[in-house]
Amino acid sequence: MTKVSYKRSWAEPYRMKMVELLKMTTRPQRVKAMKEAGFNTFLLRSEDVYIDLLTDSGTNAMSDRQWSAFMLGDEAYAGSSSFYRMEAAIQKYYGYKYVIPTHQGRGAENILSKILIKPGDIVPGNMYFTTTRLHQELAGGKFYDIIIDEAHDALSEHPFKGNVDLSKLEVLVKKYGAKKIPYVSIATNVNMAGGQPISMQNLRELHTYCQSQGIRIIHDMTRVAENAYFIQQREKGYEKKSIKDIVKELCSLTDGATMSAKKDALVNIGGFLATNEREVYEEARNMVVVYEGLHTYGGLAGRDMEAIAVGIGESVDDYHQHARVGQVEYLGHQMMNYGIPIVKPIGGHGIFVDAKAFLPHLTQDQFPAQTLAAEMYIDSGVRTMERGIVSAGRNEKGENYYPKLELVRFTIPRRVYTQAHMDVIAESAATVFNRRKKIKGLKMVYEPKYLRFFQARFERL
Ligand code: F0G
């Protein structure tokens, strides 16, 4: 394989063969749509959205090879050849021995948590993800955040904000004992921290420590190739290694994994559980039948497994990652040029705008991130997502959590939008930024009991 030259600017290693036409809207139409959606971007109809940055999950564009592979889908209930092709790709690129397909990431999290966690167990991790933590809790575990402090600081420019603070883990091991810790939960490219990577050195040190204590490492490998890209760019000794080799090395330092293939692996649906332990595999193979489907399809169509098999190979291509993360960085730099406050360093899957700094005249009770997301949509039809006080919810006493990070996520789907779209997004953010002082906050007028950010409704103050 030829090495990517990073001295030149990146460009997409593909061209377009088919396009999806979008509905263009006027400002009055968007004002009406936003009001009808209760100032919640989750409640917009996607046809009213011009550039959809709600999530990078399942929103990727598949390649001609993936679409061709679709036609090879073996839809047999049992023993589908598509499963064996997906299994072979996972073994080849990630190195895990045993594979169980699931309908998406949380399906794998459910099964793995039920197998490994006993009530009263402790599960340390490098920050939480919503579904991952919920499944750990539903299995009776308690999650502890052991990520480095810098991860919670929007202004810290630490190159590996996904790193674990080993001393925080040692405190837990001393207090509860290693037997109470079934595994350490490690995400590659930490979503909630802003798409921030863990370094190979940090993971190696964690691996050595966990081995000495007899504790597993379970890898949430949803964005592992994006993490590998940052290691290649930032970590000493990895400049000349391929993303393919770095991904394999990351996986080799862990004992098993859950994967949402809807991100890195460039598909619209799918996931899997992987493990190197025969007993865990046997149990998972039994349990998947209850929750997902037979162990050779796990809730997926044969064609989905074919697309995953091809997508995994494409995701570890150096040119692909250079263009993927390059596009996110391009948007981030555009926004920084306009003086817009964003989380730094720029992450792998999106730009996280600091809404507290953007709208400093609003108190957190006036929902700055929710407000900013609504204003972005009204300005240009760009749909983003609130990640602040609304997402954080309430504690057991019913009081609002006041998270330190009050962010709006501009998540970039893979291979979907062009550099011109990035310019439109940045210009729109700049327009909103220039009239920020005139922007009024919101009040919540409807609050659902669970995961309120999905369906809450607001009105302008
Ligand atoms: N782990 C991480 C780090 C994730 O970002 C997600 C999903 C999951 C697990 C769950 O996977 O959706 O396939 O069940 N994140 C999406 C997002 C929903 O928008 O960030 P899933």
Residues whose N, C-alpha, C, O or C-beta is under 5 A from the ligand:
A	BS01	F0G	T55 D56 S57 Q104 G105 R106 F129 T131 N191 D220 T222 S260 K262
